[in-house]
Amino acid sequence: MTRNRTPYCIAAVAASVASAFLLTPSSFAQEAPVAQPVAAPATPAPTPAASAGSVTATPAADEVLGKIGEFEVRISDVRKSLETLTPAEREAMRSQPAALNQYVRALLVQKIVLREAQAQGWDESAEVKERMDLLRDGVVATTFLESVSEAPEGFPSEEEVRDAYNANREALRVPKSWRLAQIFISDPADNVEAPPSPEANTKLTQLAEILVAEGTDFAAVAQQHSEEQMSAERGGEIGWLAEPQIQPAVRAVLPDLKLGEISAPVRMQDGWHFIKILDIREPFVPTIDQIRDQLVARLRQERARAETQNFLGQLLRDNPIAVNEMVLSKLIPADSN
């Protein structure tokens, strides 16, 4: 392994290490911008998105991420779909979980549109077949490149993995994280300073009274009253979130909460969130054994990328490109002005 590629490789791993320990890094998913640099992992599992008003919890097996009509999108569906994206697109998903939320929504919309198209026989149209032929050429070329560029078996060696780890221990540090639960009351508003609607205010008042009562079971209350189905089914549990992943409005209340305490309702654009801290984990550097799979996968990806460049470089040296610039200019319409 050449040393000059190691920092680039580890930077990508560092961006996903925290997510490996959080299992499903995400934020309170909504249309508003979010402040989170931690990304969906490149190698283990991409971040599944949450539905409006929720934060994704630690997945069990192949959890359902969203539904539309009779269709579902599961974690495995998103993983397969993410594999078709470019590295830059996947990196964008890691750094912006709200974008991943929208990606899941787009997959759901696509399923329902596809149903309508097939019902009308559009999938058999000449236009579709023509475009499919073009797509096939791209798939054949791409998969061929992947086959000739695959890293050799046995790469990286144990020494190469250990060298990469030792050179970048601090870059792999996992930030402080919280295991959170929520009770969500829907009350959309463009302005996060907006007061609750009359209906939401009634619900919030009722919940506040229930939650301060001695012996109240937060999980049972969440199952009964929370308006975000997926977390409600888990007793409100959201899962582990790293500090940079949590939206500012929620992050601001955490320092004042002790383990097991419940916040006052936090206003976000989708509604109101009662937050409970279930556990806290201080920053730490994972051991090499804990992130070995990620390091190996990333190093193999870097090796494959280098092999691809080498293969293409030789191919182009043997087959120089020639483009007729005069003809090319005819593809651009003349300015009508």
C-alpha positions in Angstrom: 0.0 0.0 0.0 1.4 3.3 -0.9 1.5 5.8 1.9 0.4 8.8 -0.1 -3.0 7.3 -0.6 -3.6 6.5 3.1 -4.8 9.9 4.4 -7.4 10.1 1.6 -8.6 6.6 2.4 -8.7 7.2 6.2 -10.5 10.5 5.8 -13.4 8.6 4.1 -13.3 6.0 6.8 -13.3 8.6 9.5 -16.4 10.1 8.0 -18.2 6.8 8.6 -16.7 5.4 11.7 -19.1 7.1 14.1 -22.0 5.8 12.0 -20.8 2.2 12.4 -21.0 2.6 16.2 -24.3 4.4 16.0 -25.5 1.8 13.5 -27.9 4.1 11.8 -26.8 7.7 12.1 -29.6 10.1 11.2 -31.2 13.2 12.5 -34.7 14.5 13.2 -35.7 14.1 9.5 -37.5 16.9 8.0 -37.3 19.3 5.1 -35.3 21.9 7.0 -31.5 21.9 6.7 -29.6 19.9 9.2 -26.1 20.2 10.7 -24.4 16.9 10.5 -21.1 16.0 9.1 -21.2 12.4 10.1 -22.2 10.3 7.2 -23.9 7.0 6.3 -21.2 4.4 6.3 -19.5 3.7 3.0 -19.0 0.0 3.7 -21.2 -1.5 6.3 -24.7 0.1 6.0 -25.9 3.3 4.5 -28.0 5.5 6.7 -31.7 4.8 6.4 -33.9 7.8 6.5 -36.7 8.5 9.0 -40.2 9.5 8.2 -41.3 13.0 9.0 -41.1 13.7 12.7 -38.7 10.9 13.5 -35.2 9.8 14.0 -34.2 6.4 12.7 -33.6 3.9 15.4 -31.1 1.1 15.4 -32.3 -1.3 12.7 -33.3 -4.9 13.5 -32.7 -7.1 10.5 -34.3 -5.6 7.4 -36.5 -2.9 8.8 -39.1 -1.0 6.9 -38.0 2.6 6.2 -41.1 3.9 4.6 -44.4 3.0 3.0 -46.6 4.3 0.2 -49.8 2.6 -0.7 -49.1 -1.1 -0.8 -45.4 -0.6 -1.3 -42.6 -0.6 1.3 -38.9 0.5 1.1 -36.6 -1.5 3.4 -33.0 -1.0 4.5 -31.9 -3.6 1.9 -33.7 -1.7 -0.9 -31.8 1.5 0.0 -28.5 -0.2 0.3 -28.9 -1.7 -3.2 -29.9 1.7 -4.6 -27.1 3.5 -2.9 -24.6 1.2 -4.5 -25.6 2.6 -7.9 -24.6 6.1 -6.9 -21.2 7.7 -7.5 -18.8 8.1 -4.5 -19.5 11.8 -4.5 -23.3 11.2 -4.3 -22.9 8.7 -1.5 -20.7 11.2 0.3 -23.4 13.8 0.0 -25.8 11.3 1.6 -23.4 10.8 4.5 -23.0 14.5 5.2 -26.7 15.4 4.7 -29.1 12.9 6.3 -32.0 15.1 5.2 -30.9 14.3 1.6 -31.0 10.6 2.4 -34.6 11.2 3.8 -35.5 12.7 0.5 -33.8 9.9 -1.4 -36.0 7.3 0.4 -39.1 9.4 -0.3 -38.1 9.5 -4.0 -37.8 5.7 -4.0 -41.3 5.4 -2.6 -42.7 7.9 -5.2 -40.9 5.9 -7.9 -42.6 2.7 -6.9 -46.1 4.2 -7.1 -45.3 5.9 -10.4 -43.9 2.6 -11.8 -47.1 0.9 -10.8 -49.1 3.4 -12.8 -46.7 3.2 -15.8 -46.9 -0.6 -15.9 -50.7 -0.5 -15.6 -50.8 1.6 -18.8 -48.2 -0.5 -20.6 -45.7 2.3 -20.8 -42.9 -0.1 -19.9 -43.3 -1.7 -23.3 -43.2 1.6 -25.3 -40.6 2.3 -27.9 -39.2 5.2 -26.0 -38.6 3.1 -22.9 -36.9 0.4 -25.0 -34.6 2.9 -26.6 -33.5 4.4 -23.3 -33.0 0.9 -21.8 -30.6 0.1 -24.7 -28.6 3.2 -23.8 -28.6 2.3 -20.1 -27.5 -1.3 -20.9 -24.4 0.0 -22.6 -23.5 2.0 -19.6 -24.1 -0.9 -17.2 -22.0 -3.3 -19.3 -19.1 -0.8 -19.5 -19.3 0.0 -15.8 -19.5 -3.6 -14.5 -16.7 -4.6 -16.9 -14.5 -1.9 -15.4 -15.4 -3.1 -11.9 -14.4 -6.6 -12.8 -11.0 -5.7 -14.2 -10.2 -3.3 -11.4 -11.2 -5.4 -8.4 -8.5 -5.5 -5.7 -6.6 -8.7 -5.5 -7.6 -11.4 -3.0 -5.8 -10.9 0.3 -5.5 -7.1 -0.1 -5.0 -5.4 2.2 -2.6 -7.3 4.4 -2.9 -7.2 8.2 0.2 -4.9 8.3 -1.4 -2.5 5.8 -4.6 -2.3 7.8 -2.7 -1.7 11.1 -0.5 0.9 9.5 -3.5 2.8 8.2 -5.1 2.6 11.6 -2.1 3.7 13.6 -1.4 6.6 11.3 -5.0 8.0 11.7 -6.2 7.0 15.2 -7.5 10.5 16.0 -9.2 10.9 12.7 -11.3 7.8 13.6 -12.5 9.3 16.9 -16.2 8.8 17.5 -17.9 11.9 18.9 -20.1 12.0 22.0 -23.4 10.4 21.3 -26.8 10.0 22.9 -29.3 7.2 22.8 -32.6 9.0 22.6 -36.3 8.4 22.6 -39.1 10.7 21.6 -42.8 11.4 21.7 -43.8 13.4 18.6 -46.8 15.6 18.1 -47.4 16.7 14.5 -47.8 20.4 14.1 -46.1 21.6 10.8 -45.0 25.3 10.7 -42.5 27.2 8.5 -41.4 29.2 11.5 -39.8 27.2 14.3 -40.8 30.1 16.6 -44.5 29.5 15.9 -46.7 28.7 18.9 -48.5 25.4 18.9 -51.8 25.2 17.1 -54.9 24.8 19.4 -55.1 21.1 18.7 -51.4 20.5 19.3 -51.5 22.6 22.4 -54.2 20.4 23.9 -52.2 17.3 23.2 -49.0 18.8 24.5 -50.6 19.9 27.7 -52.1 16.5 28.2 -48.8 14.8 27.6 -46.9 17.1 29.9 -49.3 16.2 32.7 -48.9 12.5 32.0 -45.1 12.6 31.8 -44.6 14.4 35.1 -46.7 11.9 37.0 -44.8 9.6 39.2 -44.2 6.2 37.8 -45.1 7.1 34.2 -43.8 4.7 31.6 -42.4 6.8 28.8 -42.3 3.9 26.4 -45.9 3.1 27.0 -46.9 6.8 26.6 -45.0 7.0 23.3 -46.6 3.9 22.0 -50.1 5.3 22.7 -49.6 9.0 21.9 -46.6 9.6 19.6 -47.6 10.5 16.1 -44.5 9.0 14.4 -45.4 5.4 13.9 -42.0 3.7 13.5 -40.4 5.1 16.7 -43.8 4.8 18.6 -43.7 1.1 17.9 -40.4 0.9 19.7 -41.6 2.8 22.7 -40.4 6.1 21.2 -36.8 4.9 20.8 -34.8 6.7 18.2 -31.4 5.1 18.6 -27.9 6.4 19.0 -27.0 9.8 17.5 -23.7 11.5 17.5 -23.5 15.1 18.6 -22.9 16.6 15.2 -25.9 14.7 13.8 -28.5 16.2 16.1 -30.4 19.2 14.9 -29.5 22.4 16.9 -32.9 22.7 18.5 -32.6 19.3 20.1 -28.9 19.5 20.7 -29.5 22.7 22.7 -31.6 20.9 25.3 -29.3 17.9 25.9 -26.8 19.5 28.2 -29.5 20.4 30.7 -31.0 16.8 30.7 -29.7 14.1 32.9 -29.9 10.4 32.1 -33.5 9.3 32.1 -34.9 12.9 32.1 -37.5 14.2 29.7 -37.3 17.5 28.0 -40.0 20.1 27.6 -41.5 19.8 24.0 -38.9 21.0 21.4 -40.3 22.8 18.4 -39.2 21.8 15.0 -40.8 22.4 11.6 -42.6 19.1 11.6 -44.0 19.5 15.1 -43.1 19.0 18.7 -40.7 16.5 20.3 -40.5 15.4 23.9 -37.0 14.0 24.2 -35.8 11.4 26.7 -32.1 10.5 27.2 -31.8 6.7 27.5 -28.0 6.5 27.5 -24.9 8.6 26.9 -21.6 7.6 25.4 -18.5 9.8 25.7 -16.1 10.3 22.7 -13.7 7.4 22.1 -11.4 5.9 19.5 -12.5 2.5 18.4 -10.1 -0.4 18.5 -8.7 -1.7 15.2 -10.8 -4.9 15.6 -14.0 -2.8 15.9 -13.4 -1.0 12.6 -11.4 -3.6 10.7 -14.1 -4.4 8.2 -14.5 -0.7 7.4 -10.8 -0.2 6.9 -10.4 -3.2 4.8 -13.4 -2.3 2.6 -12.2 1.3 2.1 -8.7 0.2 1.3 -10.0 -2.2 -1.3 -12.1 0.6 -2.8 -9.1 2.8 -3.0 -7.1 0.1 -4.6 -9.9 -0.6 -7.1 -10.0 3.1 -8.0 -6.3 3.1 -8.7 -6.6 0.0 -10.8 -9.4 1.5 -12.8 -7.3 4.6 -13.5 -4.4 2.4 -14.6 -6.6 0.3 -16.9 -8.2 3.4 -18.5 -4.9 5.1 -18.9 -3.5 2.2 -20.8 -6.6 1.8 -22.8 -6.5 5.4 -23.9 -2.8 5.3 -24.7 -3.6 2.3 -27.0 -6.7 4.1 -28.4 -6.2 7.9 -28.5 -9.4 10.0 -28.5 -10.1 12.3 -31.4 -13.0 14.7 -31.3 -14.0 16.9 -34.2 -14.5 20.2 -32.5 -16.0 21.8 -35.6 -18.8 19.2 -35.7 -19.1 19.3 -32.0 -20.0 23.0 -32.1 -23.0 22.2 -34.3 -24.6 20.4 -31.3 -25.0 23.7 -29.5 -27.9 25.8 -30.9 -27.0 29.2 -32.1 -28.1 32.1 -29.9 -31.5 33.3 -31.3 -30.7 36.8 -30.1 
